[in-house]
């Protein structure tokens, strides 16, 4: 009976460790899963197009402007400069609808960048927690550290005794 009780207690202790490790891993990676799910859903359900239609009057019948790639890039960098506070005004090429669409696209991209940075913070926190979980909680690691500490103390005390 005592042997079975010891085995059950060991199993419970090991289970707590595994459950904690899996929970922390899930918590730290869940924002990435939610971000990908949000972005895919946002585009697949047509919410992005509906938003452009509502804000800019965009429709499937929209005739693309004759802007070159350089003009598109200039417009995006101008919008970015305005949003970051680096510019107070600038000229975005294209007609009113093109400018609205460029702003809309940039705001969506900016939101995704901000959410990605937030997810990266959770990943870094997870990476910082891992050594604590595996290094300090795991008994084998603790035993090895204690063994090295005792060995160092014996070595330093033997040096001190030979010097006296």
N, C-alpha and C positions, 0 to 999 in steps of 0.2 A: 504494500500500500504506500509506503514512504517513497519507494522508487517511482511509482506511477505519479504520485503527487509532485515529486521533483521534476519529472518529465513534463507534466502539464504546466507547471510554473515556468519552466524554461521556454516552453512553446509560447506561452502568453507573453513573456518578456520579449522574445524574438519577434512575435507578431506585432507588438507595439512599435518596435523599431522599424519594421517593414512598412506598417501603416503610416507612420510619421514621415518616412522618406518618400513614399508615394504621394502623400497629401501635399507635402512641400513642393515636390516636383510638379504636381498638377496645378497647384496654386500659382506657381511662378510661370508656367507655360500657358495657362488658360487665357490670358489676355491676347496672345498670338492667335489662338484658335478663334476667339471671339472677333478679333479684327479681320481675319480672313473671311469668316462667315458673314460679317457685316458687309464687307466690300463686295463679295460675290452676290449677296442678296440684294444689296443696293442697286447693282447694275442689272442683275437678271430680272428683277421684278419691274424694271423700267422706272424706278424712282428717280434715277439720275436724269433721264430724258424728260420725265414729267416736271422735274424741278427746273430744267432749262426752258421748257415750254412756258412755265408759269412766270419765271423771272425775266426771260429774254425774248419770249415770243418765238422760240425755236420750234421748228416742226420738221418732219421728215422731208417736206418739200423745200426745205431751206437750200437756196442756191449758194454753194460755197463761194467765198470771195476769191479774188484773184491775188491773194497775198502770197508773197514768196516765203520760203522757209526763214529767210533772214528777217523779214518783216514780222512773221509769227514770233520768232525768238525775241525780237526787239520789244514787241508787245508784252510777252511774258516777263522779260526782265524789267520792263517799266512797271508792271503791276507788282512784281516782287519788291522793287525798290520803294514803291509807295507803301506797301504793307509793312515793310521792315523799318520804315521811318527814314531811310536813306535819301529819299527824294520827296519833295513837296509837290511837284507836278511834273508831268511828262506827257508826251504825245503818243497815243496808242494808234497804230495804223488800222485802217478799215472803217466800215460803216458802224452805226450804233449797235446793231445786232452782233456783229463780229467782236466788238469790244466787250459787250456783255457776256458773250460766250467765252471769251478769253479770261475774263475775270472769274466767271463761274468755274471753269476748268481749273484755274489756279487756286481758287479757294478750296475746291475738293482735294486737289493734290496737297495743299498746305495742311488740311485737316488730317489726311492720311499720314503725312510726315510727322505731325505732332503725336498722333496715336501710336505710330511706330516707335517714336522715342520713348513714350510711356511704357510700351511693351519691353523695350530694351532695358529700361530701369528695373522692371520685374525680373528679367533674365539675369541681370547683374546681381540683384539681391539674392536670387537663387544660387548663383555661383559663389557668393560670399557665405551663404548658409551651408553649402555642401561640406566644406572642411570641418565646420563645427559639428555637423551631424555625423559624418563618417569618422572624423578624427577623434573627437572627444567623447562621443556617445558610445562608439564601438568598443567593447571591452578589450579586444585583442590589441588595438592601438594604444589604449590607456596602459595596458600591461607592459607593452614595449617601451613606452615613454618612462614609466616608473622604473623599469629595469635599467634603462640608460641613465636615469637620474641616480639610482643607487650605485651603479658602477662608477659614475663620475665622482660621487661622494667618497667612495672607497679609494679611488685613485688619488683624489686630492688630499685625503687624510693620510694616505701612505707617503705622499710627497712631503707633507708637513711634518710627519713623524721622523722622516730621514733627515730633514733639515735641522731639527732640534737635537 
